[in-house]
Amino acid sequence: MMVRKDIVLSRLIKYNDSPFQFLSWKETFKDVMKELSVTPSEELDLLIKWLGPDSARQAESIKAASASDHVGGLHKIWDRLDVRYGSPELIEQCLKTKLANFPKLTNTAKDYERLYELYDILCEIQFVKNNPQYSQVLAYYDSSTGVNQIVNCLPHNLQEKWSTEAIKYKKRHSMLYPPFSFFVDFTYDMAKWRTDPSFQFAPQTNKTSNPANVESAVDLMKRTQKALVDGGGLRLHKIVSNSKAVLQSFPSEDLSSDLKDLDLGSETPPVQRSIGLSWDISVDQFTFKVSSEKKPYTRRGALSVINSIFDPIGVCVSNYNEWKTNSPRDDVRICDLQIGMKISLII
């Protein structure tokens, strides 16, 4: 019996007087007291022993003022602790501070590992939110107002992934916005996916890079940088290239913001965006995004799909003038064929 008691008591930890830890500490302490079936007098002594310096001082004062009423004194101490360290507004502010101190993640393997840290914070919010005492003050996490501030910490590709999943959920359940628990599960799934060794692929290399061309490009860029500084005090930076050799020739502060912390030797660079175009520098290709909205298989429907793509140099869409010479019936057949070809190319 004594051995079991010692084991149960070993679960107790000293409270550090921080609101960050109050709810979890209180939950553990209450569970231990319940398992040991202690008397109010024993709980009072154990409570004072395991409280922090400031909270223990307050508990000692209340105990002295309730010397003949251990049950009443115990209730007063817990009421004081709840007000000083566990009020809904205080807990809400503590959780907000945790999120505010969490850094913006980048598209790197190191930062993807930190998704688990973010998930732990979200689980804590979910735990507190499930408590009726705090559910109302934390209800905004079930809306875009609460979730978007967290989504802003994610890399751009995961932000887009969340938008896709949230839209699917809204349509499937006819809701204004997914519940917070759905976002918590999403974060855990992304953490598992982005850190799973089964999906760690070797980066694609640009085999056509010519050392002479690389040297020439680097030399031109560095001479241009110097000329701009000397001539007008302008700094040329945010450099992007599909050649890793070129990128490695410049200090990280001169590279595009989403390439600064990237391990160019092992990590796939994110898609770059400029003047409306998306450039996948890992394969040196332009990429395009097509709306999933369904259009009728007619000339007008096909042109609507084609014209929705920002393609100023005509990479995706080549020629549709031939449709003007076909009959209405042929229009349907040709548009059907052409839309299929164009979407396959775009995707």
JOQUILIN-V876426 format. One record per pair of residues at least 4 apart in sequence whose C-alpha atoms are under 6 Angstrom apart, sorted by the first residue. I is the first residue (numbers start at 1). GAP is how many residues later the second one is. If there is no record, write none. Layout:
# JOQUILIN-V876426
<<I GAP> <I GAP>>
This chain:
# JOQUILIN-V876426
<<14 36> <15 36> <15 37> <16 36> <17 35> <19 66> <21 4> <22 4> <33 4> <33 5> <38 4> <40 30> <40 31> <41 29> <43 4> <48 8> <51 4> <51 5> <52 4> <59 18> <63 4> <63 10> <66 7> <69 4> <81 4> <82 4> <82 5> <83 4> <88 4> <88 46> <104 49> <105 6> <105 48> <105 49> <105 50> <106 49> <107 48> <108 154> <115 76> <125 4> <129 5> <129 6> <129 9> <131 4> <135 4> <140 6> <141 5> <141 6> <141 39> <142 37> <142 38> <143 34> <144 4> <162 4> <169 4> <170 4> <170 5> <170 7> <190 4> <192 4> <203 65> <214 32> <225 11> <227 4> <228 4> <228 6> <229 4> <229 5> <229 6> <237 17> <238 16> <238 17> <238 18> <239 16> <239 17> <242 39> <242 42> <252 8> <255 5> <263 4> <271 8> <271 9> <272 6> <272 7> <273 4> <273 5> <278 8> <278 9> <279 6> <279 7> <280 4> <280 5> <288 58> <295 6> <296 5> <297 4> <297 35> <297 38> <297 39> <298 34> <298 37> <299 32> <302 33> <303 4> <326 4> <330 4> <331 4> <334 4> <335 4>>
